[in-house]
């Protein structure tokens, strides 16, 4: 594989793969909870959008601005996650996580008191900004605290938690929304509960969890942009002047944009595909969504139990996703469509932690915040462009089902390209 997609072996850590100072299920639970906050922001208010639309019916452009209230945090997250990564490396992971989690509560609950639709949209942009910081910090801290198979398990658990919480938050948002369209925004206040617990329970990370070569890590996290950093007794350049190894991440980030599209196609488009087949029952659509979520969770749980490295599995995983898309594209009835979606989601449940693990393995401690920010931006960029690309392809191909089928073919081609590149590298190394 090219350097940007190669997966170096992790150095020895403890027997369990955990960095000694970062162990503990409580700390992992806090990081998983933090990782779920951006998911809450994405789906919590979806059930109350019609009520919100009615409330602002007299506002010019409300038919556009109200849906933007739901989607703009993801766009802000994608655009600003790389800058969050810079702050992570300069200010420190824990400090930024605690501050961002507290601000998440402040900005998230703002629509409870705001009467202007424009101001609500602005507050949602700020929610996306702090979501980018939270996601980047949580993922970076997993990379700091754990190594080897333990790191892989927790990165996979992020996907499990995100998929399960998406379904739960959708149901909760619908139930709480019965009290009015503003009511679900109260749930953002959970950030005020999490922030002090994170401040008390999470240790400042040290570089024991780096996958870098010996002698390239630092001995403790910087308290600020000018903090000292040493490695094996040798001073290291502060992160603000240390060259960032962009080439290491370029390939995996490009692949992650595509992976983000693959990951979000089924959750976003299944309802429309079912509608095209004549299914309008919200119960059936809800069941299809729940089954897809369960399949993603199953794939993520299988991730750490599969043989080989995450990199070596990427071609097969993308081939599995491709097969699911092709089945969906050719489906002539709802049962076959849902079966294809389940097949695809098993693959995406493996795909997401695989991409993240490959990216994490390329990062030294001093670069991990910025690298994680770039990866997060790439993934959410794929999420944002997913419906836009499919709509454009659907218009040209004659329907959404055809567009999904073509995405399946594209996934198969990417899978084949990765497999050929891997074989070529092996052939060169064997000479």
C-alpha positions, 0 to 999 in steps of 0.5 A, a space after each residue: 500500500 502507499 505510505 498514506 495507507 500503510 499500517 505500522 505495527 503497534 509497539 508493545 504496551 501492557 499485556 492488555 494493550 492499555 496505557 497504564 495511566 489511561 485504563 479504567 472502564 469509567 474513563 472509557 465510558 466518559 469518552 464514549 459518552 462524549 463521542 455520542 454528543 455530536 450524534 445527539 446534535 444530529 438526530 435529537 430535533 429531527 422529530 420536531 422539525 415540522 412543529 418548528 416549521 409551523 412556528 416560524 411559518 411567517 418567517 421569510 425562508 423558513 422552509 430552508 432555514 428550519 432544515 438547516 437547523 438540523 444539518 448545519 452543525 455537521 457542516 460546521 463540524 466538517 469545516 472546523 474540525 482541523 482547527 479543533 485538532 490544532 487546538 487539541 495539540 496546542 492547548 491540551 486534549 483534556 482542557 479543550 474537551 472539558 471547555 467544549 463540553 460545557 459550551 455544548 450545553 450553553 449553545 445547545 440550549 440556546 434555542 430555548 430562549 431565542 425567538 429569532 430563527 436566524 439566531 437559532 441557526 447561528 447557535 447551531 453553527 456554534 454547536 457544530 464548532 464545539 462538537 468538532 472539538 469534542 469528537 476530536 478530543 475524545 478520539 485523540 484521547 482514546 489514541 493517547 490512553 490505549 494501544 494495540 487491540 485495546 485501542 481497536 476495541 474502543 474505536 469500534 465501541 465508538 461506532 457501536 455507541 454512535 449507532 445505538 445512541 442515534 436510534 435512542 436519541 431519535 425516539 427520545 427526541 420524538 417523545 420529549 417533542 410532544 411537549 413542544 418543539 423547544 423541549 428537546 433542546 433541554 437535553 443538551 444540558 447534559 454537557 453541564 453534567 459531563 464536563 465536571 466529571 471529565 475534569 475530575 476523572 480523566 487524567 492528562 495523557 502521556 505518550 505511552 499510547 503512541 504508535 510512533 517509532 521509539 524515541 518520537 513521543 513526548 513524556 507529558 501533555 503540554 499545558 499550553 502552546 509553549 509547554 516543553 516536550 521531550 522524548 527519550 530525554 531529547 527535547 522535541 519541537 513544540 507542535 506549533 513549529 513541528 512540521 505536520 506529516 500531511 502525506 501520511 494522512 492524505 490517502 486515508 483522509 481521501 478514502 474517508 470522505 468516500 467512506 463517509 458517503 458509504 456510511 451515511 447512504 443507508 440511514 439517509 436514503 432508505 426512507 426515500 427508497 422505500 417510498 419509491 417502492 410504495 411504502 409510506 408506513 412510518 412503522 415499516 420505515 422505523 423498523 428498517 432504520 432500526 434493523 440497519 442500526 443493529 447491523 452497524 452495531 453488529 459490524 462494529 462488534 465484529 471488527 475486533 474479532 476479525 483476522 488480519 489488520 484493519 488495513 488488510 480488511 479494507 478491500 473486503 469490507 468495501 466489497 461487502 458494502 458494495 454488494 449491499 448497495 447493488 442489492 438495494 439498487 436492484 431491489 424490486 420489493 421492500 424486503 430485498 431493499 431492507 436485506 441489502 441495507 442490512 448487508 451494507 450496514 454490517 460492512 459500514 460498521 466494520 469500515 468506520 473503525 477500520 478507517 479510524 484505526 489506520 489513521 490513528 496508527 499513522 500519528 505520533 503523540 504530538 500530531 494526534 490532535 491535528 491528525 484526528 481533526 483532519 480525519 473527522 473533517 474528512 468523515 463529516 465532509 463525506 456525510 454532508 456531500 452524501 445526499 447532494 452527490 446521490 441527488 445529482 447522480 439520481 437525476 442523471 441515472 434516472 432514479 435514486 435506486 440507480 444512484 445507489 447501485 452506481 455507488 455500489 459499483 464505485 465501492 467495488 472499484 475502490 475495493 479492487 484498487 486497494 487490493 491491487 495496490 496492496 498486492 503490488 506493495 507485497 510484490 515489491 517487498 518480496 524482491 
